[in-house]
Amino acid sequence: MASITGWLHDLPLAGLALVVFSLTFLVTAVVYVVVTRLAVGRWGEAFKGLSPGMLPPMGLLFGLIVGFLAAQVWTDAGRAQDAVDREASALRSVVLLVQAFPGEPETHMDALVRRHIRTAVDDEWPEMAHQRATLTVVSAPLAEALQLAVGLSPGTDGQRAAQREILTSLQSALDARRQRIIVSESSVNWVKWFGVILVALLTLIAIAFVHSGNRLTAALALGLFSAAVAASLMLIVAQESPFSGPFAVKPDVLVQVEP
C-alpha cells in the first residue's frame, strides 16, 4: 500500500521543508489563537491552573515516538542499500566468472546481465519509488541466465568450479532483487502517523494552556516546539520510503557493474 505521504516524496528537499514547516506553523497558529481567545474568565483560570510538570512527560513521549519511527526508516534504508549492494556484487561475480567460458557463452551471459540491469534501472526503480513493484514479475534476464549457466558444458575442473560459483551468484542476485522489492513496500503506516501527530498536537495545546497568561511567552514556547516538531516530521518523511524522496537509494552500484 502506498504511503499516505507519497506525494511529498516527489518534492525537492527545499519544497518538502517548506510544506512541512508551513503546515506545522499553521496548526500552531490556530492553537495559539483559539487558546488565547478562550483564556478569559473561568477558562483562563482553568488554563493557568494546569501544572507545567505535565509538559516534560508529553515532550518525552513525542520524542520516543519520533525515535521509534526514525529507527524504522533508517533500518529500512540500510536494508535497501544492502540488498542493492549484494545484487551488484553477485552480478559482478557472474561477469568475472563467465570469462572461464570464452566465446558465445560469455557474450550471451554478459548481454543477459546487461539487460537485467537496464530493466532494473529503467523499469523497476520507478515502480519501487511509487511502491508498485511486485514479486509476481520475475526477472526474465536472470531466469534465462540461470538456464544458460545450468546448460554450460565445463571441460576442466576450473570451468566446473566456475559454473558452480556462477549458479550461486545468480541465485544470490535473485534473492537480493527480491529483498529490495520487499523493502520498497515498507513505509510508516497511517496509525503511526496519526499517533505522532496527535501527541504533537496535544503537547502544543498543553504548552498554550500553561502559558496562556502571557501571550508573548506562549508564542515563543509554541514557536520553539513547533519548529522541533516540523524538523522531526521532515526527517521521517524525507527517508520514509527507501527508493523515493531526496535520500532515495539509487541504482548507481548496479550501473557500475554493467558489462
ROVOLO-504679 format. One record per residue (C-alpha): x, y, z; residue in one letter; residue number from 1. Coordinates in steps of 0.001 Angstrom, whole numbers, m for minus. Each point is the difference from the previous one (the first is absolute). Example, Ala and Ser with C-alpha at 12.3 -4.5 7.8 and 13.67 -1.06 7.14 Angstrom:
BEGIN
{{12300; m4500; 7800}; a; 1} {{1370; 3440; m660}; s; 2} 
end
This chain:
BEGIN
{{0; 0; 0}; m; 1} {{1363; 3378; m984}; a; 2} {{971; 2343; 2788}; s; 3} {{m2451; 2755; 955}; i; 4} {{2889; 2464; m391}; t; 5} {{988; m1350; m3421}; g; 6} {{m673; 3280; m1798}; w; 7} {{2564; 1740; 2214}; l; 8} {{2781; m2319; m1191}; h; 9} {{m73; 1565; m3468}; d; 10} {{908; 3404; 1431}; l; 11} {{3591; 1258; 256}; p; 12} {{1378; 341; 3513}; l; 13} {{m682; 3758; 90}; a; 14} {{m3596; m522; m1131}; g; 15} {{m486; m2770; 2539}; l; 16} {{1311; 2228; 2794}; a; 17} {{m2245; 2860; m1120}; l; 18} {{m3136; m2184; 22}; v; 19} {{702; m1708; 3338}; v; 20} {{1024; 3174; 1841}; f; 21} {{m2879; 2015; m1493}; s; 22} {{m2635; m2552; 1025}; l; 23} {{1501; m374; 3484}; t; 24} {{125; 3751; 634}; f; 25} {{m3516; 383; m1385}; l; 26} {{m1353; m2530; 2495}; v; 27} {{2037; 1653; 2763}; t; 28} {{m1462; 3405; m877}; a; 29} {{m3530; m1430; 181}; v; 30} {{735; m1514; 3425}; v; 31} {{1448; 3318; 1212}; y; 32} {{m2952; 2085; m1200}; v; 33} {{m2651; m2382; 1359}; v; 34} {{1606; m435; 3420}; v; 35} {{804; 3696; 530}; t; 36} {{m3556; 994; m904}; r; 37} {{m1437; m2553; 2405}; l; 38} {{2417; 951; 2795}; a; 39} {{m2407; 2382; 1730}; v; 40} {{m2200; m351; 3051}; g; 41} {{m529; m3533; 1253}; r; 42} {{1837; m1544; m2952}; w; 43} {{2979; 2260; 574}; g; 44} {{245; m1033; 3644}; e; 45} {{m311; m3653; m991}; a; 46} {{2760; 309; m2604}; f; 47} {{2355; 1724; 2428}; k; 48} {{m709; m2658; 2595}; g; 49} {{1543; m2737; m2130}; l; 50} {{3336; m1155; 1376}; s; 51} {{3100; 683; m2152}; p; 52} {{1238; m3380; 1216}; g; 53} {{m2170; m1733; m2596}; m; 54} {{2029; 1449; m2899}; l; 55} {{3239; m2020; 446}; p; 56} {{m1780; m3414; m98}; p; 57} {{m1956; 1009; m3095}; m; 58} {{3156; 1267; m1709}; g; 59} {{1784; m3206; 952}; l; 60} {{m2842; m2093; m1427}; l; 61} {{178; 1924; m3281}; f; 62} {{3771; m484; m106}; g; 63} {{m324; m3741; 588}; l; 64} {{m2533; m418; m2805}; i; 65} {{2170; 2009; m2390}; v; 66} {{3008; m2090; 1023}; g; 67} {{m1813; m3252; m755}; f; 68} {{m1156; 1261; m3403}; l; 69} {{3460; 1313; m853}; a; 70} {{1537; m3360; 945}; a; 71} {{m2472; m1740; m2330}; q; 72} {{685; 2204; m3024}; v; 73} {{3773; m110; 500}; w; 74} {{m79; m3796; 329}; t; 75} {{m2053; m308; m3188}; d; 76} {{2415; 2297; m1844}; a; 77} {{2937; m2118; 1163}; g; 78} {{m1698; m3230; m1078}; r; 79} {{m797; 1490; m3404}; a; 80} {{3587; 1129; m611}; q; 81} {{1324; m3367; 1197}; d; 82} {{m2287; m1867; m2431}; a; 83} {{1119; 2160; m2944}; v; 84} {{3673; m444; 961}; d; 85} {{m383; m3785; 257}; r; 86} {{m1734; m149; m3375}; e; 87} {{2744; 2052; m1642}; a; 88} {{2724; m2105; 1625}; s; 89} {{m1629; m3247; m1143}; a; 90} {{m386; 1237; m3565}; l; 91} {{3607; 1156; m46}; r; 92} {{1069; m3501; 1045}; s; 93} {{m2032; m1481; m2861}; v; 94} {{1665; 2313; m2524}; v; 95} {{3458; m949; 1252}; l; 96} {{m625; m3733; 325}; l; 97} {{m1624; m427; m3395}; v; 98} {{3331; 971; m1560}; q; 99} {{956; m3628; 612}; a; 100} {{m2374; m800; m2895}; f; 101} {{1282; 2268; m2789}; p; 102} {{m1940; 508; m3178}; g; 103} {{m3771; m256; m378}; e; 104} {{m783; m971; 3668}; p; 105} {{1906; 3010; 1343}; e; 106} {{m1552; 2374; m2523}; t; 107} {{m3506; m1327; 665}; h; 108} {{390; 199; 3795}; m; 109} {{1347; 3544; m185}; d; 110} {{m2974; 1023; m2139}; a; 111} {{m2444; m1519; 2501}; l; 112} {{1658; 1728; 2973}; v; 113} {{m32; 3269; m1921}; r; 114} {{m3701; m417; m853}; r; 115} {{m869; m773; 3634}; h; 116} {{1770; 3148; 1210}; i; 117} {{m1671; 2154; m2657}; r; 118} {{m3418; m1427; 931}; t; 119} {{672; 627; 3706}; a; 120} {{1084; 3601; m591}; v; 121} {{m2590; 983; m2624}; d; 122} {{m3056; m1961; 1144}; d; 123} {{338; m1367; 3537}; e; 124} {{1429; 3089; 1705}; w; 125} {{m2920; 2287; m985}; p; 126} {{m2422; m2739; 1090}; e; 127} {{1756; m404; 3347}; m; 128} {{39; 3773; 503}; a; 129} {{m3825; m20; m187}; h; 130} {{m281; m3310; 1927}; q; 131} {{m1508; m1803; m2979}; r; 132} {{2728; m2624; m513}; a; 133} {{m1121; m3576; 526}; t; 134} {{1655; m3387; 413}; l; 135} {{m2458; m1576; m2434}; t; 136} {{2112; 1362; m2859}; v; 137} {{3155; m2115; m304}; v; 138} {{3161; 1461; m1504}; s; 139} {{5; m1670; m3427}; a; 140} {{3697; 732; m682}; p; 141} {{1105; m1570; 3298}; l; 142} {{m2250; m3020; m548}; a; 143} {{1500; m456; m3456}; e; 144} {{3491; 463; 1453}; a; 145} {{m669; m2819; 2466}; l; 146} {{m1059; m2287; m2845}; q; 147} {{3108; 973; m1933}; l; 148} {{2243; m720; 2988}; a; 149} {{m1616; m3395; 590}; v; 150} {{493; m884; m3655}; g; 151} {{3708; 828; m94}; l; 152} {{2302; m2893; m901}; s; 153} {{3142; 304; 2135}; p; 154} {{3008; m1858; m1310}; g; 155} {{2443; 601; 2843}; t; 156} {{m82; 74; 3789}; d; 157} {{373; 3778; m128}; g; 158} {{m3053; 359; m2231}; q; 159} {{m2026; m2310; 2237}; r; 160} {{900; 2120; 3039}; a; 161} {{m848; 3157; m1955}; a; 162} {{m3388; m1442; m1009}; q; 163} {{m873; m743; 3644}; r; 164} {{992; 3513; 1069}; e; 165} {{m1963; 1562; m2879}; i; 166} {{m3137; m1871; 1085}; l; 167} {{531; 1068; 3621}; t; 168} {{532; 3640; m1013}; s; 169} {{m3102; 44; m2221}; l; 170} {{m2104; m1414; 2836}; q; 171} {{1456; 2646; 2327}; s; 172} {{m906; 2712; m2539}; a; 173} {{m3555; m1309; m216}; l; 174} {{m314; m37; 3785}; d; 175} {{1412; 3544; 288}; a; 176} {{m2487; 1190; m2638}; r; 177} {{m2856; m1546; 1996}; r; 178} {{1234; 1726; 3149}; q; 179} {{184; 3456; m1587}; r; 180} {{m3524; m374; m1390}; i; 181} {{m1294; m1090; 3421}; i; 182} {{1740; 2908; 1739}; v; 183} {{m1368; 2435; m2606}; s; 184} {{m3498; m696; 1327}; e; 185} {{875; 1093; 3548}; s; 186} {{m1231; 3334; 1343}; s; 187} {{m1382; 1633; 3141}; v; 188} {{m3662; m1038; 141}; n; 189} {{m2838; 2401; 725}; w; 190} {{m441; m1187; 3604}; v; 191} {{3570; 1020; 870}; k; 192} {{m406; 3323; m1794}; w; 193} {{m3252; 620; 1857}; f; 194} {{1669; m811; 3318}; g; 195} {{3007; 2286; m415}; v; 196} {{m2097; 2906; m1338}; i; 197} {{m2597; m387; 2761}; l; 198} {{2640; 21; 2748}; v; 199} {{1647; 3063; m1575}; a; 200} {{m3361; 1790; m179}; l; 201} {{m895; m830; 3602}; l; 202} {{3408; 1223; 1160}; t; 203} {{m496; 3282; m1888}; l; 204} {{m3388; 450; 1664}; i; 205} {{1493; m750; 3419}; a; 206} {{2762; 2581; m554}; i; 207} {{m2590; 2578; m1012}; a; 208} {{m2081; m752; 3107}; f; 209} {{2941; 256; 2395}; v; 210} {{1204; 3323; m1472}; h; 211} {{m3419; 1479; m774}; s; 212} {{555; 2728; 2590}; g; 213} {{2786; 1559; m2059}; n; 214} {{m630; 144; m3751}; r; 215} {{3608; 784; m946}; l; 216} {{1317; m2904; 2083}; t; 217} {{m2626; m2277; m1509}; a; 218} {{946; 1067; m3527}; a; 219} {{3696; m597; 645}; l; 220} {{m537; m3397; 1618}; a; 221} {{m2394; m1152; m2723}; l; 222} {{2342; 1247; m2724}; g; 223} {{2982; m1873; 1405}; l; 224} {{m1855; m3268; 472}; f; 225} {{m1745; 207; m3386}; s; 226} {{3384; 513; m1693}; a; 227} {{1278; m3146; 1727}; a; 228} {{m3140; m1882; m1072}; v; 229} {{384; 1126; m3620}; a; 230} {{3676; m974; m91}; a; 231} {{m810; m3430; 1452}; s; 232} {{m2838; m649; m2447}; l; 233} {{2098; 1140; m2952}; m; 234} {{2786; m2347; 1087}; l; 235} {{m2392; m2945; m115}; i; 236} {{m1825; 975; m3197}; v; 237} {{3244; 623; m1897}; a; 238} {{1179; m3582; 624}; q; 239} {{m3304; m1812; 462}; e; 240} {{144; m1865; m3327}; s; 241} {{3437; m1503; m786}; p; 242} {{m273; 423; m3778}; f; 243} {{m1630; 3433; m223}; s; 244} {{584; 3444; 1402}; g; 245} {{3157; 2119; 188}; p; 246} {{2006; m2777; 1712}; f; 247} {{m1215; m2922; m2124}; a; 248} {{2224; m3008; m645}; v; 249} {{1334; 333; m3543}; k; 250} {{939; m2769; m2476}; p; 251} {{3497; 1448; m459}; d; 252} {{1846; m3115; 1203}; v; 253} {{m1974; m2151; m2438}; l; 254} {{877; 2298; m2885}; v; 255} {{3677; m190; 987}; q; 256} {{113; m3795; m472}; v; 257} {{m1842; 52; m3334}; e; 258} {{2226; m1913; m2462}; p; 259} 
end
